[in-house]
């Protein structure tokens, strides 16, 4: 007697149905993971730029600035020596923050400058705050990041809820 090998049509259909159900459950969770990783990566780049500018200012004993690349920091930014964004020596350039919304308080300064002591070289006493949110955040809890720069130059990151 010959044994038949393989799967029956019913077994294949049940397997495909189970796979479709699992994919339907997993895809939204995977999208959230992608958004969280994107926000974390962009936040780390911004913090890296701010810390680089501060450490270079201390090392060189002169002002170093983080300058926005376009209308906002979401369009990219660069670290340059001095307080004039167009004239200083370029230390490092950072690309566009894709699929991100960046909101600043105070509203979108052209540059953030650290003096030779590593302190924020701004006349304003309030901290600078960046709010980084992924597109289609939809008011999700804990998906946005707030980056704060206080007057001493210290940079901190806080997980926060999306604004919309």
Residue pairs with C-beta under 8 A, 6 or more apart in sequence:
7 15
32 140
32 143
35 134
35 136
35 137
35 143
36 143
38 98
38 99
38 100
38 134
39 100
39 132
39 133
39 134
39 143
39 144
39 145
40 145
42 97
42 100
42 132
43 132
43 145
43 147
43 157
45 94
45 97
46 73
46 77
46 94
46 130
46 132
46 147
47 147
47 155
47 157
49 66
49 77
49 79
49 92
49 94
50 66
50 112
50 147
50 149
50 155
51 155
52 79
52 91
52 92
53 64
53 65
53 66
53 79
53 91
53 112
53 114
54 64
54 114
54 118
54 153
54 155
55 118
56 64
56 79
56 81
56 91
57 63
57 64
57 114
57 115
57 116
57 117
57 118
58 114
58 116
58 117
58 118
60 81
60 116
61 116
62 81
62 82
62 116
63 81
63 82
63 83
63 113
63 114
63 115
63 116
63 121
64 79
64 80
64 81
64 82
64 88
64 91
64 113
64 114
65 79
65 80
65 81
65 82
65 83
65 85
65 88
65 111
65 112
65 113
65 114
66 77
66 78
66 79
66 111
66 112
66 113
67 77
67 78
67 79
67 80
67 85
67 110
67 111
68 75
68 76
68 77
68 108
68 109
68 110
68 111
69 75
69 76
69 77
69 78
69 93
69 94
69 96
70 76
71 108
72 102
72 104
72 108
73 97
73 102
73 104
73 108
73 130
74 96
74 97
74 100
74 101
74 102
75 96
75 97
76 93
76 94
76 95
76 96
76 97
77 93
77 94
78 85
78 90
78 91
78 92
78 93
78 94
79 90
79 91
79 92
79 93
80 88
80 89
80 90
80 91
81 88
81 89
81 91
82 88
82 89
83 111
83 113
83 121
85 110
85 111
97 132
99 134
99 135
100 132
100 133
100 134
100 135
101 131
101 132
101 133
101 134
101 135
101 137
102 130
102 131
102 132
103 130
103 131
103 133
103 163
104 128
104 129
104 130
104 131
105 126
105 128
105 129
105 131
106 124
106 126
106 128
109 122
109 128
112 120
112 122
112 128
112 149
113 120
113 121
113 122
114 120
114 121
114 153
115 121
118 152
118 153
119 151
119 152
119 153
120 128
120 149
120 150
120 151
120 152
120 153
122 128
122 151
125 151
127 148
127 149
127 150
127 151
128 148
128 149
129 146
129 147
129 148
129 149
130 146
130 147
130 148
131 144
131 145
131 146
131 160
131 163
132 144
132 145
132 146
132 147
133 143
133 144
133 162
133 163
134 143
134 144
134 162
137 143
137 144
137 162
137 163
137 164
138 162
138 164
139 161
139 162
139 163
139 164
140 161
140 162
141 161
141 162
142 159
142 160
142 161
143 161
143 162
144 159
144 160
144 161
144 162
144 163
145 157
145 158
145 159
145 160
146 157
146 158
146 159
146 160
147 155
147 156
147 157
148 155
148 156
148 157
148 158
149 155
150 156
